[in-house]
Amino acid sequence: MARFPSGFLIFTCAAALYAQAPAAPKPRAGLEADWDIAAVLQEISAHANRLSLFLDKFDAQEWVAKGASETYGEQLQSCKDQAKALAAGTKALAANPEKLSASLEVYFRIHSLETMLASVEEAIRRYQSPANAQALTILEAENDGNRDRLQGYIVNLAAAREQDLVVMDREAQRCRGVLTQAPPKTVRKK
C-alpha cells in the first residue's frame, strides 16, 4: 500500500502557494504605490513641522493674563506636542507605508490635532489677533488634500488586507482538506 507522507503534501501545498505568488510586488488595484503614498506622508510631515513652528510663536500665559482659561494653554501645548509627534510618525511611516496600524495612528493623530486646533484658533482670535488666527486656519487647511488622500489609502489598504486574509483562509482550508483525506485504497494484483 503506497502512502504519501504528510510532509510531502505540505511541501506540495507550499510549493503551489509559492508558485502563485507574484515575482515582484505590484501595487494592487485601488491601492497607491508605496512611493506615491510615501511622498504624501513626507508632505504631511513637512506640514506638521511648519505647523509646529507656527504654534511656537504663541505663549498661552499672555492669553491667561488677558483673562483666558488655562485650558487654552494646555490645548496649545498639546497641539505643539501632537504636531511634533505627527511629523516624526509620518516620516517613519513613509519608510514602510503598508503598516496599517501606524497608518491609522497617523490618521487619528491628524484628526485629533485638527480638533484641538479649532479651540486654539478661537483663543488666538480672542486673546491675540484675528490675523494670526486666520493664518493658522489657512496653514491648517493646507493639509486637507493630503489627509483625504491618506484616508483613502488606509481604506484601500484595509480592504487589501481583508482580501489577503480571505485568500489565505481559502488556501489553508484547501490544504487542510488535502491533508485530512483518506489515502486512496490501492488494489494489489496477485
C-alpha positions in Angstrom: 0.0 0.0 0.0 1.6 3.2 -1.2 1.0 6.2 1.0 2.3 9.7 0.6 3.9 11.1 3.7 2.0 14.2 5.1 5.3 16.2 4.9 5.2 15.7 1.1 1.7 17.0 0.9 2.6 20.1 3.0 5.6 20.7 0.8 3.4 20.4 -2.3 0.9 22.9 -0.9 3.7 25.3 0.0 5.2 25.0 -3.5 1.8 25.6 -5.1 1.3 28.8 -2.9 4.8 30.0 -3.7 4.2 29.5 -7.5 1.1 31.6 -7.2 2.9 34.5 -5.5 3.9 37.3 -7.9 7.6 37.7 -8.6 7.8 41.4 -7.8 5.4 43.4 -5.6 2.9 45.2 -7.8 0.5 47.8 -6.5 -2.9 46.4 -6.1 -5.9 47.8 -7.9 -7.1 50.8 -5.9 -4.0 50.9 -3.7 -1.5 53.6 -4.3 2.1 52.6 -4.9 4.4 52.8 -1.8 6.5 55.6 -3.4 3.3 57.6 -4.1 1.9 57.5 -0.6 5.4 57.9 0.9 5.6 61.3 -0.9 2.2 62.2 0.6 3.5 61.2 4.1 6.6 63.3 3.6 4.4 66.3 2.8 2.3 65.6 5.9 5.5 65.5 7.9 6.7 68.8 6.4 3.3 70.4 7.1 3.4 69.3 10.7 6.8 70.8 11.1 5.6 74.1 9.7 2.6 74.0 12.0 4.8 73.3 15.0 7.0 76.3 14.1 3.9 78.5 13.8 2.5 77.4 17.1 5.8 78.0 18.8 5.2 81.8 18.2 2.4 81.8 20.8 2.6 82.0 24.6 -0.6 81.0 26.4 0.5 82.8 29.5 -0.2 86.1 27.7 -3.7 84.8 27.0 -4.2 83.9 30.7 -3.1 87.4 31.7 -5.9 88.8 29.4 -8.5 86.6 31.1 -8.3 83.3 29.1 -8.8 80.0 30.7 -5.7 78.0 31.5 -7.2 75.2 29.5 -6.2 77.1 26.3 -2.6 76.9 27.5 -2.9 73.1 27.9 -4.5 72.8 24.5 -1.8 74.9 22.9 0.9 72.7 24.4 -1.0 69.6 23.4 -1.1 70.9 19.8 2.6 71.6 19.8 3.3 68.1 21.1 0.9 66.5 18.6 2.4 68.4 15.7 5.9 67.2 16.6 4.8 63.6 17.1 2.9 63.8 13.8 6.0 65.0 12.0 8.1 62.1 13.4 5.4 59.5 12.9 4.7 60.3 9.3 8.4 60.4 8.5 8.8 56.9 10.0 5.6 55.7 8.2 7.0 56.9 4.9 9.7 54.2 5.1 7.0 51.4 5.5 3.7 52.8 4.3 1.9 49.4 4.2 1.9 49.2 8.0 -1.8 49.5 8.7 -1.6 50.2 12.5 0.9 53.0 12.0 -1.2 54.5 9.2 -4.2 54.5 11.5 -2.2 56.1 14.3 -1.1 58.9 12.0 -4.6 59.4 10.7 -6.1 59.6 14.2 -3.3 62.0 15.3 -4.1 64.3 12.4 -7.8 64.2 13.3 -7.1 64.9 17.0 -4.7 67.8 16.1 -7.3 69.4 13.8 -10.0 69.1 16.5 -7.7 70.7 19.1 -6.6 73.4 16.7 -10.1 74.7 16.4 -10.1 75.6 20.1 -6.6 77.1 19.9 -7.7 79.2 16.9 -10.5 80.6 19.0 -8.1 81.6 21.7 -5.8 83.2 19.3 -8.7 85.1 17.7 -10.0 86.3 21.1 -6.7 86.9 23.1 -4.1 87.6 20.4 -5.1 88.7 17.0 -7.7 87.7 14.4 -5.0 87.9 11.7 -2.9 85.2 13.4 -6.0 83.0 13.9 -6.7 83.4 10.2 -3.1 82.5 9.3 -3.4 79.3 11.4 -6.7 78.4 9.7 -5.0 78.8 6.3 -2.0 76.8 7.4 -4.2 74.0 8.8 -6.2 73.8 5.6 -3.0 73.2 3.5 -3.0 69.6 4.7 -6.6 68.8 3.8 -5.8 67.1 0.4 -3.0 65.0 1.9 -5.2 64.0 4.9 -8.0 62.9 2.5 -5.5 61.0 0.3 -4.2 59.2 3.4 -7.7 58.3 4.4 -8.4 56.8 1.0 -5.2 54.9 1.2 -6.0 53.5 4.6 -9.4 52.3 3.5 -7.9 50.6 0.4 -5.1 49.1 2.5 -7.5 47.6 4.9 -9.6 46.2 2.1 -6.5 44.7 0.5 -5.5 43.1 3.9 -9.0 41.7 4.2 -8.8 40.2 0.7 -5.4 38.7 1.7 -6.9 37.0 4.7 -9.8 35.6 2.6 -7.3 34.1 0.2 -5.1 32.7 3.0 -8.1 31.2 4.7 -9.3 29.6 1.5 -5.8 28.1 0.8 -5.5 26.9 4.4 -8.9 25.2 4.1 -7.9 23.6 0.8 -4.6 22.3 2.2 -6.3 21.0 5.4 -8.8 19.2 3.2 -5.9 17.6 1.2 -4.1 16.5 4.4 -7.2 15.0 6.1 -8.4 13.0 3.1 -8.0 9.3 3.5 -5.4 7.9 1.1 -6.9 6.1 -1.8 -7.1 2.3 -1.5 -4.9 0.5 -3.9 -5.7 -2.9 -5.2 -2.8 -5.3 -5.5 -2.7 -7.6 -8.3 -2.0 -11.2 -7.4 
